[in-house]
Amino acid sequence: MPLLIDTTSEHGLPTADLLLFALPGVGDVGKNAIEMLNESSQAERVARFIHPGLAPLARLDEDGLLAPPHLYASLFTTPTGQRVMTVTGPGQPSDPSHQYDFTQELLEAFSKAQLPEMLVLAGLSSPPEKKEAFVVASSSAHRVNMEEKGVDVRRDQPSGGAIGMSALMASMGPIFGIHSACAMATTVGASGDVHASLRLLESISEGWSLDLVLPDDVTSGVIQKLLEIAPKNSADLVRELTEEPDAFYI
């Protein structure tokens, strides 16, 4: 099934020094992190990725226009001069074969745009007293490179593995010539864990020397908005969606 890429430029998908990717998952840690970063960095929308595996639900966008189901890419430049692209959206295909198709076509598009490195942002369910942020590599060469930069790279987490499109994106990047890894922050799993999202962004900013523009504190407007719209319950529905009890959607 072909992926439709709707770009704002006639030159196609722009390149960047680093790609940050996230979908809804545990605590929505990754997705919230990207949404906060897009707003605080005044990121510009540059593309929409429309795939037939997404649920056929057209939504009103921020301009009141009916938009097809899609993931969207945004672009901004850090204070240190690095171009960062972010990709996120409200969901992913529910069928595993569609998840593989969408992942492969996205990675092909990113490779064609010569995006060299990708971090998939996600949360890892943990006890409340555990507050960590770390990275899991998908190739030994990239792992060595990250460790040389002082990044906390783990070899034993997530112990039960991970499933879903984010897991595929993080693990399949090297096949397409992209240095991919999964950047994770621990969370109790409640939807809208913005504290974990901030912790994750801070670790990425430091590890990749990005000097990211982050919300000042948890009273900032973007974080407050996320706190207000977050569901008040933290029911874990992931176990119902998986056959392997130790694996989880990221």
BAGU-689657 format. One record per residue (C-alpha): x, y, z. Coordinates in steps of 0.02 Angstrom, whole numbers, always signed. Example, Ala and Ser with C-alpha at 12.3 -4.5 7.8 and 13.67 -1.06 7.14 Angstrom:
% BAGU-689657
       u       v       w
    +615    -225    +390
    +684     -53    +357
END
This chain:
% BAGU-689657
       u       v       w
      +0      +0      +0
     +79    +164     -54
    +122    +300     +70
     +63    +473     +20
    +183    +612     +71
    +106    +786     +66
    +246    +914     +84
    +236   +1103    +100
    +385   +1122     -17
    +391   +1076    -200
    +565   +1006    -168
    +495    +865     -61
    +541    +811    +115
    +683    +919    +184
    +837    +846    +266
    +891    +872    +446
   +1033    +826    +563
    +921    +727    +682
    +746    +653    +674
    +639    +631    +830
    +493    +510    +811
    +354    +466    +933
    +179    +395    +937
     +54    +377   +1081
    +114    +247   +1204
    +158    +219   +1387
    +120    +382   +1476
    +119    +466   +1305
    +296    +514   +1356
    +368    +524   +1181
    +219    +606   +1095
    +201    +738   +1231
    +388    +773   +1224
    +379    +809   +1037
    +223    +917   +1055
    +306   +1019   +1192
    +465   +1035   +1090
    +371   +1087    +932
    +284   +1227   +1025
    +433   +1290   +1127
    +545   +1287    +972
    +413   +1362    +856
    +432   +1216    +737
    +361   +1232    +561
    +251   +1096    +486
    +335   +1027    +331
    +245    +866    +284
    +101    +746    +314
    +118    +557    +298
     -46    +477    +246
     -58    +287    +248
    -211    +176    +212
    -175     +76    +370
    -228    +222    +479
    -408    +225    +540
    -514    +319    +410
    -556    +463    +526
    -536    +639    +456
    -517    +770    +593
    -526    +958    +601
    -352   +1034    +610
    -297   +1190    +705
    -361   +1298    +561
    -533   +1218    +563
    -500   +1121    +403
    -544    +938    +379
    -382    +839    +370
    -357    +656    +322
    -282    +536    +450
     -95    +564    +453
     +68    +582    +547
    +149    +752    +529
    +328    +813    +516
    +392    +978    +586
    +560   +1062    +571
    +658   +1184    +678
    +837   +1243    +704
    +918   +1231    +875
   +1017   +1376    +953
   +1174   +1277    +908
   +1124   +1278    +723
   +1068   +1097    +705
    +912   +1058    +605
    +792    +942    +696
    +641    +859    +617
    +501    +788    +724
    +368    +663    +671
    +216    +618    +775
     +29    +596    +763
    -126    +533    +852
    -107    +348    +817
     -41    +203    +713
    -115     +61    +611
    -192     -76    +716
    -148    -216    +595
     +32    -281    +614
     +57    -296    +426
      +5    -114    +404
    +126     -65    +542
    +267    -150    +447
    +214     -70    +282
    +201    +104    +356
    +368     +85    +446
    +459     +25    +291
    +389    +164    +181
    +430    +298    +310
    +608    +235    +329
    +628    +231    +140
    +570    +413    +132
    +686    +465    +274
    +832    +376    +192
    +795    +461     +26
    +794    +629    +117
    +966    +584    +187
    +914    +593    +369
   +1065    +516    +457
   +1002    +484    +633
    +836    +450    +717
    +783    +439    +899
    +617    +358    +939
    +550    +434   +1100
    +451    +324   +1220
    +407    +287   +1401
    +451    +134   +1504
    +333     +80   +1643
    +427     +81   +1808
    +398    +106   +1995
    +363    +289   +2041
    +528    +308   +2133
    +627    +265   +1976
    +660    +422   +1873
    +781    +384   +1731
    +811    +425   +1549
    +921    +318   +1437
    +943    +253   +1259
    +932     +80   +1181
   +1035     +57   +1022
    +992     -46    +868
   +1170     -65    +802
   +1335     -94    +890
   +1426     +44    +794
   +1296    +174    +840
   +1298    +114   +1020
   +1485    +143   +1031
   +1466    +315    +955
   +1332    +364   +1081
   +1431    +296   +1227
   +1581    +398   +1171
   +1471    +554   +1183
   +1427    +508   +1362
   +1250    +449   +1326
   +1176    +321   +1448
   +1152    +171   +1334
   +1070     +17   +1410
   +1090    -164   +1359
    +961    -243   +1474
    +805    -137   +1448
    +667    -155   +1399
    +691    -333   +1461
    +529    -399   +1387
    +549    -312   +1219
    +431    -188   +1138
    +299    -199   +1003
    +210     -77    +890
    +263     +41    +754
    +381    +141    +865
    +475     -18    +907
    +489     -59    +722
    +551    +116    +682
    +685    +107    +816
    +746     -67    +769
    +738     -62    +577
    +830    +102    +545
   +1001     +22    +510
    +925     -81    +369
    +892     +83    +280
   +1058    +164    +323
    +989    +266    +468
   +1070    +266    +641
    +915    +232    +746
    +892    +209    +932
    +753    +217   +1061
    +765    +354   +1192
    +662    +307   +1345
    +609    +387   +1509
    +535    +292   +1654
    +355    +328   +1701
    +218    +256   +1809
    +118    +239   +1648
     -16    +371   +1678
     -68    +461   +1520
      +8    +633   +1509
    +166    +606   +1613
    +242    +773   +1561
    +376    +762   +1696
    +447    +607   +1612
    +433    +695   +1443
    +536    +840   +1507
    +664    +722   +1582
    +680    +636   +1413
    +702    +799   +1318
    +833    +860   +1440
    +934    +700   +1420
    +926    +713   +1229
    +973    +896   +1232
   +1126    +859   +1339
   +1178    +697   +1254
   +1169    +769   +1078
   +1229    +945   +1125
   +1071   +1022   +1052
   +1036   +1158   +1182
    +851   +1130   +1151
    +727   +1266   +1195
    +621   +1182   +1328
    +471   +1242   +1430
    +536   +1329   +1586
    +438   +1227   +1713
    +279   +1128   +1739
    +177   +1288   +1752
    +212   +1335   +1571
     +64   +1348   +1454
    +100   +1198   +1345
    +128   +1081   +1493
     -25   +1146   +1584
    -130   +1112   +1429
     -67    +933   +1422
    -104    +909   +1606
    -282    +974   +1583
    -325    +860   +1437
    -243    +704   +1507
    -364    +567   +1562
    -387    +553   +1749
    -362    +365   +1753
    -208    +264   +1715
    -283     +99   +1660
    -156      -5   +1566
    -240     -68   +1407
     -80    -127   +1326
     -86    -300   +1403
    -253    -330   +1317
    -174    -290   +1149
     -24    -405   +1159
      +4    -590   +1154
    +172    -577   +1241
    +138    -517   +1420
    +312    -444   +1447
    +313    -340   +1288
    +232    -170   +1277
    +184     -37   +1152
    +304    +110   +1147
END
